[in-house]
């Protein structure tokens, strides 16, 4: 069983998002918990993290296979890259 952690920043941003988008994000979180490697692996300074797209946001998370730990890091608007 994967241990799931939500970063403080992730929770803070999630509270501000519209309810209709929040529903999509929650469904996606369930999918990620089932299959943690579903997201696109990041490179360079974000190496070790993964991202998935939930229009118009990107959800960033990190999965540690050895510790079986899934950490949701951030949600940000795709234009803020």
C-alpha positions as CSV (number, residue, x, y, z in Angstrom):
1,X,0.0,0.0,0.0
2,X,1.3,3.4,-1.0
3,X,1.7,6.0,1.7
4,X,0.3,9.4,0.4
5,X,1.4,12.8,1.6
6,X,0.0,16.2,0.5
7,X,2.4,19.1,0.7
8,X,1.2,22.2,2.5
9,X,1.5,24.2,-0.8
10,X,-0.6,21.6,-2.6
11,X,-3.4,21.8,-0.1
12,X,-3.4,25.6,0.0
13,X,-3.7,25.9,-3.8
14,X,-6.3,23.1,-4.0
15,X,-8.6,25.0,-1.6
16,X,-8.7,28.0,-4.0
17,X,-9.5,26.0,-7.1
18,X,-13.1,25.9,-8.6
19,X,-15.2,22.9,-7.4
20,X,-15.6,21.5,-11.0
21,X,-11.9,21.3,-11.5
22,X,-11.4,20.0,-8.0
23,X,-13.5,16.9,-8.9
24,X,-11.3,16.2,-11.9
25,X,-8.2,16.6,-9.7
26,X,-9.5,14.2,-7.0
27,X,-10.3,11.5,-9.7
28,X,-6.8,12.0,-11.1
29,X,-5.2,11.6,-7.6
30,X,-7.0,8.3,-7.2
31,X,-5.5,7.1,-10.6
32,X,-2.1,8.3,-9.6
33,X,-2.3,6.4,-6.3
34,X,-3.2,3.2,-8.2
35,X,-0.5,3.7,-10.9
36,X,2.1,6.2,-9.6
37,X,4.2,6.1,-12.8
38,X,1.3,7.5,-14.9
39,X,2.7,11.1,-15.0
40,X,5.4,12.5,-17.3
41,X,8.9,12.3,-15.7
42,X,10.5,15.7,-15.3
43,X,14.1,16.6,-16.2
44,X,16.8,19.0,-15.1
45,X,16.1,20.8,-11.8
46,X,12.8,19.0,-11.4
47,X,14.3,15.5,-11.9
48,X,12.7,12.9,-9.7
49,X,9.2,14.4,-10.0
50,X,6.3,13.7,-12.3
51,X,3.5,15.8,-13.7
52,X,0.1,15.3,-15.1
53,X,-2.1,17.8,-16.9
54,X,-5.6,18.7,-15.6
55,X,-6.9,21.5,-17.8
56,X,-5.8,24.2,-17.2
57,X,-3.5,23.1,-14.3
58,X,-0.5,20.8,-13.9
59,X,-0.2,18.6,-10.9
60,X,3.3,17.8,-9.7
61,X,4.1,14.8,-7.5
62,X,7.0,12.7,-6.5
63,X,7.1,8.9,-6.1
64,X,9.7,7.0,-4.1
65,X,9.6,3.3,-5.0
66,X,11.9,2.2,-2.2
67,X,9.8,3.8,0.5
68,X,6.5,3.3,-1.3
69,X,5.8,7.0,-0.7
70,X,3.8,9.3,-2.9
71,X,4.0,13.0,-2.3
72,X,1.8,15.5,-4.0
73,X,3.9,18.7,-4.3
74,X,2.1,21.4,-6.2
75,X,-0.7,22.4,-8.5
76,X,0.0,25.3,-10.8
77,X,-1.6,27.0,-13.8
78,X,0.1,25.8,-17.0
79,X,0.9,29.5,-18.0
80,X,3.0,29.9,-14.8
81,X,5.8,27.6,-16.1
